[in-house]
């Protein structure tokens, strides 16, 4: 009987460990970031097709207040740097995935060309929450209050505050074409949509630095469902802080992330040594 109980306990442990691995995902895409000249290459890995409804999907994001409309279909728009177009060369996609780029974008705005401009957009940032699960099959269009929408691109941003330099696993789910940059480098490109808002095809190993890390997620849509979802592995999610957190608008978001980059929020005393030094000179 004792041997049987030990066997049952062992099987329970194996079950939970297996479930944990299934949730977290062992990376099947490694060796990033993507090398220069290969930014539009597909991942060199088999698709996982893993349904992950209970994964810790990230729900709050900072987004431009309008999408890039009338993109001609994602295959047409995907190779083009839409941030470069929106800012007339002052910023590009890699730069927007840095703290300095975020600050510049806050100042100048992300205002897409007139032919691609969404009605009512002013080039500002919004903090939005959207459903990443089964009900989130149209969370790219729904964040802007749009009905069934075709042929457009969206961008969404989070800041990951890491306690130290670390590796993590990033798991996106998208419809249609996903591209992801972190800290000025491209880590993911996939032009094939997943079959469900919580269906993960690739677990990508990424590197986070101590402090703030800016993640920029672009998704291009042609027709049908439109969603752009993401989660990190369970271990990482338990160690890092992700912003937006309590922020409800762009101003509070930028105040919220400032300490992650060693900067005092506006209205506070300076906390960066360079700021303190300049005041004392």
QUILIN-V148438 format. One record per residue. N is the residue number from 1. SS is DSSP state (h for helix, s for strand, l for the rest). PHI is phi in whole degrees, 0 to 359 (NA if undefined). Layout:
N/SS/PHI  N/SS/PHI
This chain:
1/l/NA  2/h/300  3/h/298  4/h/295  5/h/297  6/h/298  7/h/297  8/h/297  9/h/299  10/h/298  11/h/294  12/h/296  13/h/299  14/h/300  15/h/299  16/h/292  17/h/296  18/h/297  19/h/297  20/h/296  21/h/296  22/h/296  23/h/289  24/h/287  25/l/84  26/l/279  27/l/299  28/l/253  29/s/235  30/l/229  31/l/85  32/l/284  33/l/287  34/l/295  35/l/289  36/l/301  37/l/89  38/l/241  39/l/300  40/l/257  41/l/286  42/l/284  43/l/301  44/l/268  45/l/200  46/l/287  47/l/283  48/l/279  49/l/48  50/s/258  51/s/285  52/l/226  53/l/295  54/l/260  55/l/292  56/l/280  57/l/298  58/l/276  59/l/252  60/s/253  61/s/217  62/s/267  63/s/223  64/s/301  65/l/281  66/l/202  67/l/275  68/s/271  69/s/270  70/l/52  71/l/279  72/l/79  73/l/98  74/h/298  75/h/295  76/h/282  77/h/279  78/l/307  79/l/287  80/l/270  81/l/274  82/h/286  83/h/287  84/h/300  85/h/295  86/h/292  87/l/253  88/l/54  89/l/86  90/l/285  91/l/222  92/l/224  93/h/298  94/h/302  95/h/295  96/h/295  97/l/270  98/l/229  99/h/297  100/h/298  101/h/294  102/h/299  103/h/298  104/h/294  105/h/295  106/h/299  107/h/283  108/h/262  109/l/86  110/l/244  111/l/249  112/l/291  113/l/306  114/h/305  115/h/289  116/h/243  117/l/279  118/l/275  119/l/304  120/l/92  121/l/288  122/l/239  123/l/83  124/l/265  125/s/256  126/s/233  127/s/258  128/s/232  129/s/241  130/l/214  131/l/284  132/l/268  133/l/275  134/h/305  135/h/281  136/h/265  137/l/291  138/l/225  139/h/280  140/h/286  141/h/280  142/h/293  143/l/296  144/l/254  145/l/69  146/l/269  147/l/287  148/l/315  149/l/237  150/l/239  151/l/58  152/s/205  153/s/241  154/s/231  155/s/235  156/s/214  157/s/226  158/s/228  159/s/244  160/s/253  161/s/264  162/s/262  163/l/287  164/l/187  165/l/298  166/s/201  167/s/261  168/s/216  169/s/240  170/s/252  171/s/234  172/s/267  173/s/220  174/s/210  175/s/209  176/l/246  177/s/261  178/s/258  179/s/222  180/s/227  181/s/243  182/s/224  183/l/52  184/l/87  185/s/232  186/s/272  187/s/245  188/s/207  189/s/211  190/s/209  191/l/267  192/l/251  193/l/290  194/l/277  195/l/276  196/l/199  197/l/300  198/l/242  199/s/266  200/s/256  201/l/261  202/l/224  203/s/255  204/s/256  205/s/284  206/s/233  207/s/244  208/s/248  209/l/262  210/l/299  211/s/95  212/s/281  213/s/231  214/s/266  215/s/246  216/s/248  217/s/241  218/s/250  219/s/223  220/s/255  221/s/241  222/l/250  223/l/199  224/l/81  225/l/293  226/l/218  227/s/208  228/s/218  229/s/238  230/s/201  231/s/218  232/s/256  233/l/296  234/h/303  235/h/299  236/h/295  237/h/301  238/l/279  239/l/251  240/l/255  241/s/252  242/s/240  243/s/240  244/l/293  245/l/242  246/l/270  247/l/299  248/l/244  249/l/210  250/h/297  251/h/300  252/h/289  253/h/297  254/h/294  255/h/292  256/h/293  257/h/274  258/h/307  259/h/299  260/h/296  261/h/254  262/l/73  263/l/238  264/l/285  265/l/302  266/l/302  267/l/90  268/l/255  269/l/293  270/l/295  271/l/240  272/l/270  273/h/305  274/h/298  275/h/293  276/h/298  277/h/298  278/h/293  279/h/292  280/h/277  281/l/277
